[in-house]
Amino acid sequence: MRWGEGLVRLTVGPLGGQGQPYGDDVVAQVRELVEETRLGQKEIAAIVGVSHMTVSRWARSGGWRRPPGSARPLDELSDTPRAIIRQGARTLPWRLLVKAETLLASDAADLAAMEQALALVLEARDAHAAGIGPKRRRLGNAGCHLPNESGRLRGQRRPRRGRSRFGSVDRRGVAGWLTT
């Protein structure tokens, strides 16, 4: 008998590791739970053994519809003005690209429609690069290195006050030990 022969793999779920896809049976089980139960995404994730963010991503990209009265994702529940602005800014580049694709796919795709589609693609690129999105820097702070009232540049650290990191140790003596 060779090493490893006849051994049974006792893990449940996918092979694991980053970037390794889940099997079709796991995706089908998640889809069934999303579309047919009223469980939340974290509960579904706990049952199946995947991350709740994976459940959310699959449901969104697959267009899976929840039954009436079921738990909804948090970004759909936010109706505060700030949340609405952030969600609109997050989806702006993608909405512009979809509009450009529909312009190009139309039967009457003439030169004017192509110019408009190109302008939309460039606007989407600029909106994404300019920092319109949840974790990007705002335009007002980008490249702005003006000194504040204390004379320091923005983001520059203050000089240390009080005792040094070394306490009362004479640094010249320590340097002498290191050179000998």
MARKOLMAR-658125 format. One line per field, with one value per residue: residue number from 1; residue in one letter; x, y, z of N, C-alpha, C, O, CB in turn. Coordinates in steps of 0.1 Angstrom, whole numbers. Atoms other than C-alpha are relative to their C-alpha. Glycine has a CB too. Example, Ala and Ser with C-alpha at 12.3 -4.5 7.8 and 13.67 -1.06 7.14 Angstrom:
REM residues 2
i 1, 2;
aa a, s;
n.u 9, -9;
n.v -12, -11;
n.w 0, 0;
ca.u 123, 137;
ca.v -45, -11;
ca.w 78, 71;
c.u 9, -8;
c.v 12, 11;
c.w 0, 8;
o.u 19, -3;
o.v 12, 22;
o.w 7, 9;
cb.u -10, 4;
cb.v 0, 5;
cb.w 12, -14;
***
This chain:
REM residues 180
i 1, 2, 3, 4, 5, 6, 7, 8, 9, 10, 11, 12, 13, 14, 15, 16, 17, 18, 19, 20, 21, 22, 23, 24, 25, 26, 27, 28, 29, 30, 31, 32, 33, 34, 35, 36, 37, 38, 39, 40, 41, 42, 43, 44, 45, 46, 47, 48, 49, 50, 51, 52, 53, 54, 55, 56, 57, 58, 59, 60, 61, 62, 63, 64, 65, 66, 67, 68, 69, 70, 71, 72, 73, 74, 75, 76, 77, 78, 79, 80, 81, 82, 83, 84, 85, 86, 87, 88, 89, 90, 91, 92, 93, 94, 95, 96, 97, 98, 99, 100, 101, 102, 103, 104, 105, 106, 107, 108, 109, 110, 111, 112, 113, 114, 115, 116, 117, 118, 119, 120, 121, 122, 123, 124, 125, 126, 127, 128, 129, 130, 131, 132, 133, 134, 135, 136, 137, 138, 139, 140, 141, 142, 143, 144, 145, 146, 147, 148, 149, 150, 151, 152, 153, 154, 155, 156, 157, 158, 159, 160, 161, 162, 163, 164, 165, 166, 167, 168, 169, 170, 171, 172, 173, 174, 175, 176, 177, 178, 179, 180;
aa m, r, w, g, e, g, l, v, r, l, t, v, g, p, l, g, g, q, g, q, p, y, g, d, d, v, v, a, q, v, r, e, l, v, e, e, t, r, l, g, q, k, e, i, a, a, i, v, g, v, s, h, m, t, v, s, r, w, a, r, s, g, g, w, r, r, p, p, g, s, a, r, p, l, d, e, l, s, d, t, p, r, a, i, i, r, q, g, a, r, t, l, p, w, r, l, l, v, k, a, e, t, l, l, a, s, d, a, a, d, l, a, a, m, e, q, a, l, a, l, v, l, e, a, r, d, a, h, a, a, g, i, g, p, k, r, r, r, l, g, n, a, g, c, h, l, p, n, e, s, g, r, l, r, g, q, r, r, p, r, r, g, r, s, r, f, g, s, v, d, r, r, g, v, a, g, w, l, t, t;
n.u 9, -8, 3, 11, 10, 10, 4, 12, -1, 11, 4, 14, 0, -10, -14, -5, -10, 5, 1, 6, 14, 8, 6, 14, 10, 1, 7, 15, 6, 1, 11, 13, 3, 2, 12, 12, 2, -1, -12, -10, -12, -9, 5, -3, -15, -4, 5, -7, -14, -7, 0, 12, -3, 1, 14, 4, -6, 7, 14, 1, -4, 9, 14, 9, 10, 4, 14, 5, -1, -12, -10, -6, -14, -1, -1, 13, 8, -5, 7, -5, -5, -14, -1, 5, -11, -11, 4, 0, -13, -6, 5, 0, -8, 6, 12, -4, -5, 12, 6, -8, 2, 13, -1, -7, 7, 12, -1, -4, -13, -7, -12, 3, 2, -13, -6, 6, -4, -14, 0, 4, -10, -10, 5, 0, -14, -4, 8, -6, -13, 0, 2, 14, 2, 0, -13, -9, -3, 8, -8, -4, -12, -10, -11, 1, -11, -2, -3, 11, -4, -12, -12, -3, 8, 10, -4, -13, 0, -6, -12, 2, -3, -2, -11, -2, 4, -11, -1, -12, -12, -8, -1, -14, -6, 6, -6, -13, 1, 3, -11, -11;
n.v -12, -12, -11, -8, 8, 4, -10, -7, -14, -3, -14, -3, -12, -1, 3, -11, -8, -12, 1, 13, -1, 9, 9, -4, 4, -10, -12, 3, 0, -14, -7, 5, -6, -14, -2, 7, -2, -14, -2, -11, 5, 6, 13, 9, 3, 9, 13, 6, 0, -9, -13, -8, -9, 9, 1, -13, -2, 9, -4, -12, 2, 9, -5, 8, -8, 4, 0, -12, 0, 5, -10, -6, -5, -12, -12, -3, -6, -14, -10, -13, -7, 3, 13, 0, -6, 10, 11, -5, -2, 13, 6, -9, 5, 11, -4, -7, 10, 7, -9, 0, 12, 0, -9, 7, 12, -3, 2, -13, -4, -9, -7, -8, 9, 5, -10, -1, 11, -2, -10, 6, 8, -9, -5, 11, 2, -11, 1, 10, -4, -12, 3, 1, 14, 1, 0, -8, -14, -10, -9, -12, 3, 6, -8, -13, 0, -13, 0, -5, -11, 2, 0, 13, 4, 9, 14, 1, 3, -10, 5, 6, -8, 8, 10, 7, 14, 8, -3, -7, 7, -9, 6, 1, 12, 11, 0, 5, 15, 6, -1, 8;
n.w 0, 1, -9, 5, 7, -8, -10, 3, -3, -10, 0, 5, 8, 11, -3, -9, 6, 7, 15, 4, 1, -6, 10, 5, -10, -11, 6, 1, -13, -4, 8, -5, -13, 2, 7, -6, -14, -5, -8, 3, 7, -10, -4, 11, 0, -11, 3, 12, -3, 8, -6, 3, 11, 12, 3, 5, 13, 9, 2, 8, 14, 7, 1, -8, -7, -13, -1, -7, -14, -4, -3, 12, -3, -7, 9, 5, -11, -4, 7, -5, 12, 2, 6, 13, 8, 1, 9, 14, 4, 2, 12, 12, 12, 7, 7, 12, 10, 5, 9, 12, 7, 7, 12, 10, 4, 7, 14, 7, -5, 10, -6, -11, -11, -4, -7, -13, -7, -4, -10, -12, -5, -5, -13, -10, -4, -8, -13, -8, -3, -8, -14, -3, -4, -14, -7, 8, -5, 6, 9, -7, -8, 9, 4, -7, -11, -5, -15, -9, -8, -7, 9, 4, 11, -4, -1, -6, -15, -10, -7, -13, -12, -12, 0, 13, -1, -7, -14, -5, 5, 9, 13, 5, -6, 7, 13, -2, -2, 13, 10, -5;
ca.u 0, 14, 14, -20, -38, -71, -73, -105, -105, -125, -130, -164, -169, -144, -107, -101, -75, -78, -89, -102, -137, -165, -182, -215, -233, -224, -235, -268, -274, -267, -290, -318, -315, -313, -343, -366, -360, -362, -329, -303, -271, -250, -273, -271, -233, -232, -254, -234, -200, -190, -184, -214, -197, -195, -232, -238, -215, -232, -267, -259, -240, -264, -295, -310, -343, -353, -388, -411, -406, -371, -340, -326, -289, -278, -270, -306, -319, -299, -321, -302, -291, -254, -259, -279, -251, -224, -244, -249, -213, -203, -224, -219, -190, -208, -241, -222, -205, -239, -253, -224, -228, -265, -257, -233, -255, -285, -294, -289, -253, -240, -210, -228, -239, -203, -190, -215, -206, -169, -176, -195, -167, -142, -164, -168, -130, -125, -152, -135, -100, -110, -120, -158, -164, -164, -127, -111, -96, -117, -106, -103, -74, -56, -22, -29, 3, -3, 11, -15, -14, 15, 37, 37, 26, -5, 2, 36, 44, 50, 84, 86, 85, 98, 120, 135, 127, 160, 153, 184, 208, 237, 235, 272, 281, 257, 272, 307, 296, 283, 315, 338;
ca.v 0, 34, 65, 83, 54, 46, 77, 96, 134, 146, 183, 197, 223, 236, 229, 263, 288, 322, 322, 286, 285, 268, 238, 241, 222, 249, 277, 259, 254, 291, 302, 279, 293, 329, 326, 303, 312, 343, 338, 366, 363, 356, 328, 313, 316, 298, 270, 265, 273, 302, 339, 362, 385, 356, 351, 388, 389, 358, 371, 405, 393, 365, 387, 364, 377, 374, 363, 390, 398, 384, 401, 426, 437, 466, 489, 486, 496, 528, 557, 585, 613, 605, 568, 576, 599, 573, 546, 568, 577, 540, 530, 560, 546, 514, 531, 553, 522, 504, 535, 536, 500, 504, 534, 513, 483, 502, 498, 535, 536, 565, 587, 610, 580, 567, 600, 602, 567, 575, 606, 585, 560, 588, 603, 569, 565, 600, 595, 563, 578, 610, 592, 591, 559, 546, 542, 567, 601, 631, 656, 685, 668, 653, 669, 697, 703, 737, 745, 749, 775, 759, 760, 722, 706, 685, 650, 659, 646, 668, 667, 646, 663, 652, 621, 604, 569, 557, 572, 582, 560, 579, 572, 579, 551, 527, 536, 529, 494, 487, 497, 476;
ca.w 0, -10, 12, 10, -7, 8, 30, 31, 29, 59, 49, 42, 14, -11, -13, 4, -2, -18, -54, -54, -67, -49, -65, -84, -57, -31, -54, -61, -24, -17, -45, -32, 3, -10, -33, -12, 24, 45, 62, 63, 44, 75, 85, 50, 51, 84, 71, 38, 52, 30, 38, 41, 16, -9, -5, -10, -41, -57, -51, -65, -96, -103, -99, -74, -60, -24, -14, -1, 36, 37, 51, 27, 23, 43, 14, 2, 36, 39, 31, 48, 24, 30, 22, -9, -22, -14, -32, -62, -63, -60, -89, -112, -133, -139, -148, -173, -189, -192, -209, -233, -242, -249, -272, -291, -293, -307, -343, -351, -339, -360, -354, -330, -308, -308, -298, -270, -259, -259, -238, -213, -210, -205, -178, -161, -161, -147, -120, -109, -110, -93, -61, -65, -45, -10, -2, -25, -16, -22, -49, -24, -5, -35, -41, -16, 5, 19, 54, 82, 109, 127, 96, 91, 59, 60, 72, 86, 121, 151, 167, 198, 232, 265, 269, 239, 230, 245, 279, 298, 278, 262, 225, 219, 244, 227, 193, 208, 219, 184, 166, 188;
c.u 9, -5, -12, -11, -10, -4, -11, 2, -12, -4, -13, 1, 11, 14, 6, 11, -6, 1, -5, -15, -8, -7, -14, -10, -1, -7, -15, -6, -1, -11, -13, -3, -3, -14, -13, -2, 1, 12, 9, 12, 10, -5, 2, 14, 3, -5, 9, 15, 9, -1, -13, 2, 0, -14, -5, 4, -7, -14, -1, 4, -9, -14, -10, -10, -4, -15, -5, 0, 13, 10, 6, 15, 0, 0, -13, -9, 3, -8, 4, 6, 15, 2, -5, 11, 12, -4, 0, 14, 8, -4, 1, 9, -6, -13, 4, 5, -12, -7, 8, -2, -14, 0, 7, -7, -13, 2, 4, 13, 8, 12, -3, -2, 14, 8, -5, 4, 14, 1, -5, 10, 11, -4, -1, 15, 5, -7, 7, 14, 0, -3, -15, -2, 2, 14, 11, 1, -8, 9, 6, 13, 11, 10, 0, 10, 2, 3, -12, 5, 12, 12, 4, -8, -10, 5, 14, -1, 6, 13, -3, 4, 3, 12, 1, -4, 10, 0, 12, 13, 8, 2, 14, 6, -5, 7, 15, 0, -2, 12, 12, -2;
c.v 12, 10, 8, -8, -5, 9, 8, 15, 4, 15, 1, 13, 0, -4, 11, 7, 12, -2, -13, 1, -11, -9, 5, -4, 10, 12, -3, 0, 14, 7, -5, 7, 15, 3, -6, 2, 15, 2, 11, -6, -6, -13, -10, -3, -10, -14, -7, -1, 9, 14, 7, 10, -8, -2, 13, 2, -9, 5, 12, -3, -10, 5, -8, 9, -7, -1, 12, -2, -6, 11, 6, 5, 14, 12, 3, 6, 14, 10, 14, 7, -3, -14, 0, 6, -9, -11, 4, 2, -13, -6, 9, -5, -12, 3, 7, -10, -7, 9, 1, -12, -1, 10, -7, -12, 3, -1, 13, 5, 7, 6, 8, -9, -6, 10, 2, -12, 1, 11, -6, -9, 8, 6, -10, -2, 12, 0, -10, 4, 12, -3, 1, -15, 0, 1, 8, 14, 10, 10, 12, -2, -5, 10, 14, -1, 14, 0, 5, 11, -2, -1, -14, -3, -10, -14, -1, -2, 11, -5, -5, 9, -9, -10, -6, -14, -8, 3, 8, -6, 10, -7, -2, -13, -12, -2, -6, -15, -7, -1, -9, -15;
c.w 0, 10, -6, -7, 10, 11, -5, 4, 9, 0, -6, -8, -10, 5, 9, -7, -8, -15, -5, 0, 8, -10, -4, 10, 11, -5, -1, 14, 5, -7, 5, 13, -2, -6, 6, 15, 4, 9, -5, -6, 9, 4, -12, -1, 10, -3, -11, 3, -9, 7, -3, -12, -13, -3, -6, -15, -10, -3, -8, -15, -8, -2, 7, 7, 13, 1, 8, 16, 5, 4, -12, 3, 6, -9, -7, 10, 3, -8, 5, -12, -3, -7, -14, -9, -2, -10, -14, -5, -3, -13, -13, -11, -7, -7, -13, -11, -6, -10, -13, -8, -7, -12, -11, -6, -7, -15, -7, 6, -10, 7, 12, 13, 5, 7, 14, 9, 5, 11, 13, 6, 6, 14, 11, 5, 9, 14, 9, 5, 10, 15, 3, 3, 15, 7, -7, 6, -7, -8, 8, 7, -9, -4, 7, 12, 4, 15, 7, 9, 8, -9, -5, -12, 5, 0, 6, 15, 8, 6, 14, 11, 11, -2, -14, 1, 8, 15, 4, -5, -9, -13, -5, 6, -7, -14, 2, 2, -14, -9, 5, -2;
o.u 18, -17, -11, -22, -7, -13, -13, 7, -23, -10, -17, 8, 16, 17, 15, 16, -17, 10, -7, -21, -2, -7, -20, -21, -12, -15, -23, -18, -12, -19, -23, -15, -11, -21, -24, -12, 4, 12, 9, 14, 17, 3, 5, 18, 12, 2, 12, 21, 20, -8, -19, -7, -4, -18, -13, -3, -11, -19, -10, -3, -10, -23, -22, -6, -6, -22, 2, -2, 15, 7, 9, 18, -9, -5, -15, -18, -5, -7, -3, 11, 19, 10, 1, 13, 17, 5, 4, 16, 16, 4, -3, 4, -6, -15, -2, 3, -11, -11, 2, -2, -15, -7, 2, -6, -19, 13, 11, 14, 16, 15, 5, 2, 15, 15, 2, 6, 18, 9, 1, 12, 16, 3, 2, 17, 11, -1, 8, 18, 10, -2, -18, -3, 6, 14, 23, -8, -10, 21, 17, 20, 22, 7, 7, 8, 14, -3, -20, 16, 19, 23, 13, -19, -9, 11, 19, -9, 14, 15, -13, 14, -1, 21, -9, -7, 6, 9, 16, 24, 2, 8, 18, 14, 2, 10, 19, 9, 4, 13, 20, 6;
o.v 13, 10, 12, -3, -9, 6, 11, 17, 2, 19, -6, 22, -11, -6, 8, 3, 11, -7, -15, 5, -22, -5, 13, 3, 13, 18, 6, 5, 17, 14, 3, 11, 21, 12, -2, -3, 23, 12, 15, -19, -16, -22, -22, -15, -18, -24, -19, -11, 6, 15, 4, 13, -2, -1, 12, 7, -5, 4, 14, 2, -8, -1, -8, 19, -19, 6, 18, -13, -7, 23, -2, 6, 22, 23, 14, 13, 21, 11, 24, 1, -4, -16, -7, 2, -10, -15, -3, -1, -14, -12, 4, -5, -12, -2, 5, -8, -10, 4, 1, -12, -6, 7, -6, -15, -6, 0, 12, 17, 2, 3, 8, -6, -8, 7, 4, -10, -2, 9, -2, -10, 4, 7, -7, -4, 9, 3, -9, 2, 13, 6, 1, -23, 9, 7, 6, 19, 9, 11, 17, 7, -6, 20, 23, -8, 19, -9, 14, 16, 8, -2, -15, 2, -16, -19, -12, 4, 19, -17, -1, 17, -20, -7, -7, -19, -19, -3, 17, -3, 17, -18, -11, -19, -22, -13, -13, -22, -18, -10, -13, -23;
o.w 8, 15, -17, -9, 21, 19, -17, 15, 5, 10, -15, -4, -14, 16, 16, -18, -13, -20, -17, 10, 11, -22, 3, 11, 17, 2, 1, 15, 11, -1, 6, 15, 5, -2, 3, 20, -4, 17, -17, -6, 6, 6, -9, -4, 8, 0, -10, -1, -12, 17, -14, -19, -23, -15, -16, -23, -21, -14, -17, -24, -20, -9, 3, 13, 13, -6, 15, 20, 18, 1, -21, 15, 3, -6, -11, 7, 9, -20, 2, -22, -14, -16, -23, -21, -13, -18, -23, -17, -12, -20, -23, -23, -19, -18, -23, -22, -18, -21, -24, -21, -18, -22, -23, -18, -13, -20, -18, 10, -18, 19, 21, 24, 17, 17, 24, 21, 17, 21, 24, 18, 17, 23, 22, 17, 19, 24, 21, 16, 17, 23, 15, -6, 21, 18, -5, 13, -19, -5, 4, 10, -5, -10, 2, 22, 4, 22, 3, 7, 12, -4, -14, -14, 15, -10, 8, 21, 4, 7, 20, 10, 12, -10, -21, 12, 13, 22, -3, -1, -17, -14, -12, 0, -8, -18, -7, -3, -16, -17, -3, 2;
cb.u -10, -1, 12, 4, 7, 4, 12, -13, 1, 4, 11, -10, 2, 0, 8, 4, 9, 9, 13, 5, -5, -11, -1, -2, 3, 15, 6, -1, 9, 13, 2, 1, 12, 10, 1, 1, 11, -13, 8, 4, 7, 2, -15, -5, 7, -7, -14, -2, 5, -6, 12, -5, 14, 7, -8, 5, 15, 1, -6, 10, 15, -1, -4, 7, -12, 5, -5, -15, -11, 7, 10, -8, 8, 12, 10, -7, 1, 15, -15, 10, -1, 7, -9, -13, 5, 4, -13, -8, 8, -4, -14, 6, 14, -3, -8, 11, 9, -9, -2, 15, 1, -11, 7, 14, -4, -4, -14, -11, 8, -9, 6, -13, -9, 8, -1, -15, -2, 8, -9, -13, 6, 4, -15, -5, 9, -3, -14, 1, 8, -10, 7, -9, 10, -6, 5, -4, 15, -8, -8, -10, -3, -6, -2, -14, 13, -13, 12, -5, -12, -1, 11, -2, 9, -12, 0, 8, 7, -10, 10, 8, -11, -12, -1, 15, -1, 13, -2, 1, -4, 14, -8, 8, -4, -15, 1, 6, -11, -11, 5, 3;
cb.v 0, 5, 9, 11, -12, -13, 9, -6, 9, -4, 8, 1, 12, 14, -1, -6, -8, 12, 3, -11, -1, 7, -14, -7, -13, 4, 4, -14, -8, 8, -4, -15, -1, 6, -5, -14, -8, 3, -13, 8, 12, 10, 1, 7, 13, 5, 1, 8, -14, 1, 8, 7, 7, -13, -4, 11, -3, -14, 3, 10, -6, -13, 2, -10, 2, 9, -13, 2, -9, -9, -6, 12, -1, 0, -3, -13, -9, 1, -2, -1, 15, 1, -10, 9, 13, -5, -6, 13, 8, -9, -4, 14, -4, -11, 9, 10, -9, -4, 14, 2, -12, 4, 13, -4, -9, 15, -3, 11, -12, 10, 9, 8, -12, -5, 14, 0, -13, 5, 12, -8, -9, 11, 6, -13, 0, 13, -3, -13, 3, 10, 10, 5, -9, -13, -14, 1, 3, 8, 5, 4, -10, -7, 3, 3, -6, 9, 9, -12, 3, -13, 6, -11, -7, 1, -7, 13, -13, 3, 12, -13, 10, -8, -11, 1, -6, 3, -12, 1, -13, 3, 8, 12, 0, 1, 14, 7, -3, 6, 14, 3;
cb.w 12, -14, 3, -8, -7, 6, 3, 6, -13, 13, -7, 11, 10, -6, -13, 13, -8, 4, -5, 9, -14, 9, 6, -14, 6, 5, -14, -7, 10, -2, -15, 1, 9, -9, -14, -4, 8, 8, 0, 12, -8, 12, 3, -14, 1, 13, -6, -12, -1, -14, -5, 12, 2, 2, 13, 8, 0, 6, 14, 6, 0, 8, -15, 9, -9, 12, 7, -4, 5, -10, 10, -4, -13, 9, -11, -6, 12, -2, 1, 11, 2, 13, 8, -1, 7, 13, 5, 0, 10, 12, 2, 5, 5, 11, 9, 3, 7, 11, 6, 4, 10, 10, 4, 5, 12, 4, -6, 2, 5, -6, -11, -2, -4, -12, -7, -1, -8, -12, -4, -3, -12, -9, -2, -6, -12, -7, -2, -8, -12, -5, 8, -11, -7, 4, 2, -14, -1, 11, -11, 10, 11, -12, -14, 6, -6, -3, 3, 8, 9, 8, 7, 11, -11, -10, -13, -4, 3, 11, 1, 2, 3, 4, 11, -5, -14, -6, 9, 15, -8, 7, -10, 4, 15, -2, -7, 12, 9, -7, -1, 15;
***
